[in-house]
Amino acid sequence: MLNKYYEIPLLLLVIIGAVLAFAFWGLGLSGLVEPVRMGDIYLSKSIAGLAKDALFVPLKPVMYALIILSIAASIAVSRGGMGAKFIRVLGFFIGFSLIGVVVAVTAHSLFPLDVFDTPDALGLTSSATVEAIPFMQKIYGVFTSPLMISIYAGILLGRALKRLEAKHPGIGQQADIVSDMFIKGFIKFLWITIPLAVFGSLTLALNRPGGWESLKQLFSIVPVYVGSMLVVWLLMVLISSRILGHGFGFMRRALVPQAVVALATSSSMATLPATRIACDQLGANADEATPFYTVGATINMVGTLMGLTFITLYGMDAYGVEVALVDRIIVAFQSMVYATSAAGVPSASIVLVQELLTSQGVTSEFATYVTGIIITIDTLILDRMRTMLNTQSDSMSTANGLKLYYKTPKTMVD
């Protein structure tokens, strides 16, 4: 029974959850947002609240565990150092990410939007209590956040496993197997909890005063979000066409099939076979390219860093935080670091919004609201654009890096 359920596309499950939320709202079933009680005794949260919490309550600890284990396993099974080829590919990973940073910061500056309700409108802590956080305190908060600690822990665990490899051959491979099993279980967890979270979040939003208007307001982020990512995609294609010596038509034919798979699956991992074909079409030997775009599917997250930047900055605007240019840049670079730890599965990175918002002085209560409400359109639209840009960057970076290597092959000591 469950195996058949997991074969249903996540998009269809999300649409079903959204349709049910609108249907129950239309029928006037407001009891779904009332706490469950027996007489005068409250037994639990509302049904809608429980549905939303099915995803967001366990997601943080599960995500931290996944980050630690996946980073550790990657380090444990790695062989050799970073050669000349990888250095060149990595340069494009970073370069395209920096383009994403510039475009995201510029777009937020040019298009001030009221995407989220204010704390006062939600009956939460008043935005009037916001106090400016000193620059160095923000930087300190970034490097000491729970997410960064998880990254440090993953690196330390990976190095420890690598040292044990001499005494216990194969321990790195065992860690990698466990990591793969964890990811498969995590995907199944998301397949059940994301539709529930969409249903719960939509139901809670619709049954608030002015809830329908708030949801329509939420969609105002889509043109800026999608348009900015298309600008970055176009810049990546122009740069890559110049390096690879191909025209725009050739690049389009090589990249569009990969983009379609990414938009359909919302998963960098699921798009790997299409990424392999795209690399081959762009002129990079598919077998030689495999290690580079596979690493890219884990750490090269141009779309994710842009998405996190947009949602965080517009969330800070709604909360009442004064967002200067330096704050935008801090959030963008913080998103760039955080994005490298996001699992390549649908909507997994959305939990990182809470980390980003709280590190900028936003209360956890309001950060939870932003994360909960954005999930209603994330799986439908936003995450698909992030995945498309992530995977397109993987294929173009790999092809560009290998092209430059063979154009000027210089030996680097591993």
C-alpha positions as CSV (number, residue, x, y, z in Angstrom):
1,M,0.0,0.0,0.0
2,L,2.7,2.5,1.1
3,N,4.9,1.4,-1.8
4,K,2.2,2.5,-4.2
5,Y,1.8,5.8,-2.4
6,Y,5.5,6.6,-2.8
7,E,5.2,6.1,-6.5
8,I,2.7,9.0,-6.7
9,P,4.4,12.2,-7.9
10,L,5.0,14.6,-5.0
11,L,3.5,17.4,-7.0
12,L,0.2,15.5,-7.3
13,L,0.1,14.8,-3.6
14,V,0.7,18.5,-2.8
15,I,-2.1,19.6,-5.2
16,I,-4.4,17.1,-3.5
17,G,-3.5,18.6,-0.1
18,A,-4.1,22.1,-1.4
19,V,-7.4,21.2,-3.0
20,L,-8.6,19.6,0.2
21,A,-7.6,22.7,2.2
22,F,-9.6,25.0,-0.1
23,A,-12.5,22.6,-0.3
24,F,-12.9,22.4,3.5
25,W,-12.5,26.2,3.8
26,G,-15.2,26.6,1.2
27,L,-17.5,24.3,3.2
28,G,-16.9,26.4,6.3
29,L,-15.2,23.7,8.3
30,S,-13.4,26.2,10.6
31,G,-13.2,23.5,13.3
32,L,-10.1,22.2,11.7
33,V,-8.2,25.2,13.2
34,E,-9.7,24.9,16.6
35,P,-7.8,23.0,19.3
36,V,-9.0,19.4,19.8
37,R,-10.6,19.1,23.3
38,M,-12.9,17.0,25.4
39,G,-15.4,19.3,27.2
40,D,-13.3,22.1,28.7
41,I,-10.0,20.1,28.5
42,Y,-7.7,20.8,25.6
43,L,-6.2,17.5,24.3
44,S,-4.0,18.8,21.5
45,K,-3.4,21.4,18.9
46,S,-5.9,21.8,16.0
47,I,-6.0,19.2,13.2
48,A,-4.5,21.8,10.8
49,G,-1.8,22.6,13.3
50,L,-0.9,18.9,13.8
51,A,-0.8,18.4,10.0
52,K,1.7,21.4,9.7
53,D,3.8,20.2,12.6
54,A,4.1,16.7,11.1
55,L,6.8,18.3,8.9
56,F,8.3,21.2,10.8
57,V,8.7,19.8,14.3
58,P,10.9,16.8,13.3
59,L,12.5,18.4,10.3
60,K,15.2,20.3,12.1
61,P,16.8,17.4,14.0
62,V,16.4,15.1,11.0
63,M,18.0,17.7,8.8
64,Y,20.9,18.2,11.2
65,A,21.5,14.4,11.4
66,L,21.4,14.2,7.6
67,I,23.9,17.0,7.2
68,I,26.3,15.4,9.7
69,L,26.1,12.0,8.2
70,S,26.2,13.0,4.5
71,I,29.2,15.3,5.0
72,A,31.0,12.6,7.1
73,A,30.3,9.9,4.5
74,S,31.5,12.1,1.6
75,I,34.8,12.8,3.4
76,A,35.3,9.2,4.5
77,V,35.0,7.7,1.0
78,S,37.0,10.5,-0.7
79,R,40.3,9.6,-2.4
80,G,43.2,11.8,-3.2
81,G,43.3,15.6,-3.2
82,M,41.8,18.3,-5.4
83,G,43.4,18.1,-8.9
84,A,43.6,20.6,-11.6
85,K,40.3,19.6,-13.1
86,F,38.3,20.0,-9.9
87,I,39.9,23.3,-9.1
88,R,38.6,24.7,-12.5
89,V,35.1,23.2,-12.0
90,L,35.0,24.5,-8.5
91,G,35.9,28.0,-9.8
92,F,32.7,28.0,-11.9
93,F,30.7,26.6,-9.0
94,I,31.8,29.6,-6.9
95,G,31.6,32.1,-9.8
96,F,28.0,31.2,-10.7
97,S,27.0,31.4,-7.1
98,L,28.5,34.9,-6.8
99,I,26.4,35.9,-9.8
100,G,23.4,34.5,-8.0
101,V,24.3,36.6,-4.9
102,V,24.6,39.8,-6.9
103,V,21.3,39.3,-8.8
104,A,19.4,38.3,-5.6
105,V,20.6,41.3,-3.6
106,T,19.9,43.6,-6.6
107,A,16.5,42.3,-7.2
108,H,15.4,42.6,-3.5
109,S,16.7,46.2,-3.6
110,L,14.8,47.1,-6.8
111,F,11.5,45.3,-5.9
112,P,10.4,46.0,-2.3
113,L,7.4,43.8,-1.8
114,D,4.9,43.0,1.0
115,V,5.1,39.2,0.7
116,F,4.3,38.2,4.3
117,D,1.9,39.5,7.0
118,T,3.5,41.5,9.8
119,P,3.7,40.2,13.3
120,D,1.1,42.7,14.5
121,A,-1.4,41.4,11.8
122,L,-0.7,37.8,13.0
123,G,-1.0,38.6,16.7
124,L,2.6,37.7,17.3
125,T,5.4,39.7,19.0
126,S,5.3,43.3,17.7
127,S,7.8,44.4,15.2
128,A,8.2,47.6,17.2
129,T,10.5,45.6,19.6
130,V,13.1,45.0,16.9
131,E,16.6,46.1,17.8
132,A,19.5,46.4,15.4
133,I,22.1,43.7,15.8
134,P,25.8,44.8,15.5
135,F,27.6,43.6,12.4
136,M,30.2,41.5,14.2
137,Q,27.5,39.9,16.3
138,K,25.7,38.9,13.1
139,I,28.9,37.3,11.8
140,Y,29.4,35.5,15.1
141,G,25.8,34.3,15.0
142,V,26.4,32.8,11.5
143,F,29.4,30.8,12.5
144,T,27.9,29.6,15.8
145,S,24.5,28.7,14.5
146,P,23.2,25.1,15.0
147,L,23.4,24.5,11.2
148,M,27.1,25.5,11.1
149,I,27.8,23.4,14.1
150,S,26.2,20.4,12.2
151,I,28.6,21.1,9.3
152,Y,31.6,21.3,11.6
153,A,30.5,18.0,13.3
154,G,30.1,16.3,9.9
155,I,33.7,17.4,8.9
156,L,35.1,16.1,12.2
157,L,33.2,12.8,12.0
158,G,34.4,12.3,8.4
159,R,38.0,12.9,9.3
160,A,37.7,10.5,12.3
161,L,36.2,7.8,10.0
162,K,39.0,8.4,7.5
163,R,41.6,7.8,10.2
164,L,39.9,4.6,11.2
165,E,40.0,3.3,7.7
166,A,43.6,2.1,8.2
167,K,42.6,-0.2,11.1
168,H,39.1,-1.0,9.8
169,P,39.1,-1.1,6.0
170,G,35.7,-0.4,4.5
171,I,34.3,1.7,7.3
172,G,34.0,4.7,5.0
173,Q,32.0,2.7,2.5
174,Q,29.7,1.5,5.3
175,A,29.2,5.1,6.4
176,D,28.3,6.0,2.8
177,I,25.8,3.1,2.7
178,V,24.2,4.3,5.9
179,S,24.1,7.9,4.5
180,D,22.3,6.6,1.3
181,M,19.8,4.7,3.4
182,F,19.1,7.8,5.6
183,I,18.5,9.9,2.4
184,K,16.1,7.3,1.1
185,G,14.2,7.3,4.4
186,F,14.2,11.1,4.4
187,I,12.6,11.2,1.0
188,K,9.8,8.9,2.2
189,F,9.4,11.1,5.2
190,L,9.0,14.1,3.0
191,W,6.5,12.3,0.7
192,I,4.1,12.0,3.6
193,T,4.8,15.2,5.6
194,I,5.0,17.8,2.8
195,P,1.4,17.2,1.6
196,L,0.3,17.3,5.2
197,A,2.2,20.5,5.8
198,V,0.7,22.2,2.7
199,F,-2.8,21.1,3.9
200,G,-2.3,22.3,7.4
201,S,-0.6,25.6,6.5
202,L,-3.2,26.5,3.9
203,T,-6.0,25.7,6.3
204,L,-4.5,27.8,9.0
205,A,-3.9,30.7,6.6
206,L,-7.3,30.6,5.0
207,N,-9.2,30.6,8.3
208,R,-7.4,33.7,9.6
209,P,-9.1,37.1,9.1
210,G,-7.9,38.2,5.7
211,G,-6.4,34.8,5.0
212,W,-7.3,34.7,1.3
213,E,-5.8,38.2,0.7
214,S,-2.6,37.0,2.6
215,L,-2.2,34.1,0.2
216,K,-2.7,36.3,-2.9
217,Q,-0.1,38.6,-1.4
218,L,2.3,35.7,-1.0
219,F,2.3,35.1,-4.8
220,S,3.8,38.5,-5.3
221,I,7.3,37.0,-4.7
222,V,6.9,34.6,-7.7
223,P,7.7,37.1,-10.6
224,V,10.8,38.5,-8.8
225,Y,11.9,35.0,-7.8
226,V,11.4,33.3,-11.2
227,G,12.6,36.4,-13.2
228,S,15.9,36.7,-11.2
229,M,16.7,33.0,-11.6
230,L,16.1,33.3,-15.4
231,V,18.5,36.2,-15.5
232,V,21.2,34.1,-13.7
233,W,20.5,31.2,-16.1
234,L,20.9,33.4,-19.1
235,L,24.2,34.8,-17.8
236,M,25.5,31.3,-17.1
237,V,24.5,30.3,-20.6
238,L,26.2,33.3,-22.2
239,I,29.4,32.7,-20.2
240,S,29.4,29.0,-21.0
241,S,28.7,29.5,-24.7
242,R,31.7,31.8,-24.9
243,I,33.9,29.3,-23.2
244,L,32.6,26.2,-25.0
245,G,32.5,27.9,-28.4
246,H,28.8,27.0,-29.0
247,G,25.9,29.2,-30.0
248,F,22.8,29.9,-28.0
249,G,20.7,27.4,-30.0
250,F,23.2,24.6,-29.3
251,M,23.2,25.4,-25.6
252,R,19.4,25.4,-25.5
253,R,19.2,22.0,-27.1
254,A,21.7,20.6,-24.7
255,L,20.3,22.1,-21.5
256,V,16.5,22.1,-22.0
257,P,16.0,18.3,-21.5
258,Q,17.9,18.5,-18.2
259,A,15.9,21.6,-17.1
260,V,12.6,19.7,-17.8
261,V,13.6,16.8,-15.6
262,A,14.7,19.2,-12.8
263,L,11.4,21.1,-13.0
264,A,9.4,17.8,-13.0
265,T,11.3,16.1,-10.1
266,S,12.4,19.0,-7.8
267,S,15.4,16.9,-6.9
268,S,19.1,17.4,-7.8
269,M,19.7,13.7,-7.1
270,A,16.9,12.5,-9.3
271,T,18.2,14.8,-12.1
272,L,21.7,13.3,-12.1
273,P,21.1,11.0,-15.2
274,A,19.8,14.0,-17.2
275,T,22.8,16.0,-15.9
276,R,25.1,13.4,-17.2
277,I,23.5,13.6,-20.7
278,A,23.7,17.4,-20.6
279,C,27.4,17.3,-19.8
280,D,28.0,14.9,-22.7
281,Q,26.0,17.1,-25.1
282,L,28.0,20.1,-24.0
283,G,31.2,18.3,-25.0
284,A,32.4,16.9,-21.6
285,N,33.0,13.1,-21.6
286,A,30.2,11.7,-19.5
287,D,32.3,9.3,-17.6
288,E,35.0,11.9,-16.9
289,A,32.4,14.5,-15.8
290,T,30.5,12.2,-13.3
291,P,32.6,13.0,-10.2
292,F,32.3,16.7,-10.8
293,Y,28.6,17.1,-11.4
294,T,27.9,14.6,-8.6
295,V,29.8,16.7,-6.1
296,G,28.0,19.7,-7.6
297,A,24.6,18.1,-6.8
298,T,25.6,18.3,-3.2
299,I,27.5,21.6,-2.8
300,N,26.7,23.7,-5.9
301,M,23.3,25.3,-5.0
302,V,23.0,28.6,-7.0
303,G,19.2,28.4,-7.1
304,T,18.9,27.4,-3.4
305,L,21.1,30.3,-2.2
306,M,18.9,32.8,-4.2
307,G,15.7,31.3,-2.9
308,L,16.9,31.4,0.7
309,T,18.1,35.0,0.2
310,F,14.7,36.2,-1.2
311,I,12.5,34.5,1.4
312,T,14.8,35.6,4.3
313,L,15.0,39.2,3.2
314,Y,11.3,39.6,2.5
315,G,10.6,37.9,5.9
316,M,12.9,40.4,7.6
317,D,11.1,43.3,5.8
318,A,7.7,42.0,7.1
319,Y,9.1,41.6,10.6
320,G,10.3,45.2,10.7
321,V,14.0,44.7,10.6
322,E,15.9,47.5,8.9
323,V,17.6,45.9,6.0
324,A,20.6,47.9,4.8
325,L,22.8,46.9,1.8
326,V,25.3,45.2,4.2
327,D,22.5,43.2,5.7
328,R,21.4,42.0,2.3
329,I,25.0,40.9,1.5
330,I,25.4,39.1,4.8
331,V,22.2,37.2,4.3
332,A,23.1,36.3,0.7
333,F,26.6,34.9,1.7
334,Q,25.1,33.2,4.7
335,S,22.6,31.6,2.3
336,M,25.4,30.6,0.0
337,V,27.1,28.7,2.9
338,Y,23.9,27.2,4.2
339,A,22.8,26.1,0.7
340,T,25.8,23.7,0.4
341,S,24.3,21.7,3.3
342,A,20.8,21.3,1.8
343,A,19.9,17.8,0.8
344,G,19.1,17.4,-2.9
345,V,15.5,16.3,-2.3
346,P,12.3,18.3,-2.7
347,S,11.8,21.3,-0.5
348,A,14.5,20.1,2.0
349,S,16.2,23.5,2.1
350,I,13.1,25.4,3.2
351,V,13.8,24.6,6.9
352,L,17.0,26.7,6.6
353,V,14.9,29.8,6.3
354,Q,14.2,29.5,10.1
355,E,17.9,29.4,10.8
356,L,18.6,32.4,8.6
357,L,15.7,34.5,10.0
358,T,16.5,33.8,13.7
359,S,20.2,34.6,13.1
360,Q,19.1,38.1,11.9
361,G,17.0,38.9,15.0
362,V,13.6,37.6,14.0
363,T,11.7,35.6,16.6
364,S,11.5,31.8,16.2
365,E,7.7,32.2,16.2
366,F,7.6,34.5,13.2
367,A,10.3,32.5,11.5
368,T,8.1,29.4,11.9
369,Y,5.2,31.3,10.3
370,V,7.3,32.3,7.3
371,T,8.5,28.8,6.8
372,G,5.0,27.3,7.2
373,I,3.3,29.7,4.8
374,I,6.0,29.6,2.1
375,I,5.7,25.8,1.9
376,T,2.3,26.3,0.4
377,I,3.8,27.5,-2.9
378,D,7.4,26.2,-2.5
379,T,6.7,22.7,-3.8
380,L,4.5,23.9,-6.5
381,I,6.8,26.6,-8.0
382,L,9.7,27.9,-6.0
383,D,11.6,24.6,-5.3
384,R,11.3,23.6,-9.0
385,M,13.0,26.8,-10.1
386,R,15.8,26.3,-7.5
387,T,16.4,22.8,-8.7
388,M,16.5,23.8,-12.3
389,L,19.1,26.5,-11.7
390,N,21.1,24.2,-9.4
391,T,21.4,21.4,-11.9
392,Q,22.0,23.6,-14.9
393,S,24.9,25.2,-13.0
394,D,26.3,21.7,-12.3
395,S,26.4,20.7,-16.0
396,M,27.7,24.0,-17.3
397,S,30.3,24.4,-14.5
398,T,31.6,20.8,-15.2
399,A,31.8,21.3,-19.0
400,N,33.4,24.7,-18.6
401,G,36.0,23.5,-16.1
402,L,37.0,20.5,-18.2
403,K,37.2,22.6,-21.3
404,L,39.6,25.0,-19.6
405,Y,41.7,22.1,-18.3
406,Y,42.2,20.6,-21.7
407,K,42.8,24.0,-23.2
408,T,45.6,24.8,-20.7
409,P,46.5,21.5,-19.0
410,K,48.6,22.2,-16.0
411,T,49.6,19.5,-13.5
412,M,48.7,20.2,-9.9
413,V,50.0,18.0,-7.1
414,D,47.1,16.0,-5.5
